[in-house]
Amino acid sequence: MSRIELAARLKKYREAAGLTIYEVGQRIGKSGKTVSAWECGRGQPDADMLLTLCDVYGIQSISDLYGSTPPSPLLFDEQELLDAYRSMNAEGQAAALAAVRGLAASGLYRIG
């Protein structure tokens, strides 16, 4: 994969995560300028930073980052849940995550 292709994928995943370049920079300890440079192909994150970006963007594995399928945009309800989660403090986020995990584990609300 070329630097330009990686740059485009990083931007798509960031946008799909609903984050600005500055928010990403804050989460990973870099400036928004650095994140912007990666997304324009003027620089490239090292391997450790790529793994960190995968965590921030919710990418399951680095191979997904290099895969051929771009991320699908969030549905309105998904974005609403994400926005609500991000507006909570750490304790609220932990409680919300525990509740969702409990609902998923119960099997009552699974598709199919």
VENRAUR-V691474 format. One record per backbone hydrogen bond with DSSP energy under -0.5 kcal/mol. CO is the residue of the C=O (numbers start at 0). NH is the residue of the N-H. If there is no record, write none. Layout:
co->CO nh->NH
co->CO nh->NH
This chain:
co->1 nh->5
co->2 nh->6
co->3 nh->7
co->4 nh->8
co->5 nh->9
co->6 nh->10
co->7 nh->11
co->8 nh->12
co->9 nh->13
co->10 nh->14
co->11 nh->15
co->12 nh->16
co->13 nh->18
co->14 nh->17
co->19 nh->23
co->20 nh->24
co->21 nh->25
co->22 nh->26
co->23 nh->27
co->24 nh->28
co->24 nh->29
co->30 nh->34
co->31 nh->35
co->32 nh->36
co->33 nh->37
co->34 nh->38
co->35 nh->39
co->36 nh->40
co->36 nh->41
co->36 nh->42
co->37 nh->40
co->45 nh->49
co->46 nh->50
co->47 nh->51
co->48 nh->52
co->49 nh->53
co->50 nh->54
co->51 nh->55
co->52 nh->56
co->53 nh->57
co->53 nh->58
co->54 nh->57
co->60 nh->63
co->60 nh->64
co->61 nh->65
co->62 nh->66
co->67 nh->69
co->74 nh->78
co->75 nh->79
co->76 nh->80
co->77 nh->81
co->78 nh->82
co->79 nh->83
co->80 nh->84
co->81 nh->85
co->82 nh->86
co->84 nh->87
co->88 nh->92
co->89 nh->93
co->90 nh->94
co->91 nh->95
co->92 nh->96
co->93 nh->97
co->94 nh->98
co->95 nh->99
co->96 nh->100
co->97 nh->101
co->98 nh->102
co->99 nh->103
co->100 nh->104
co->101 nh->105
co->102 nh->106
co->102 nh->108
co->103 nh->106
co->106 nh->109
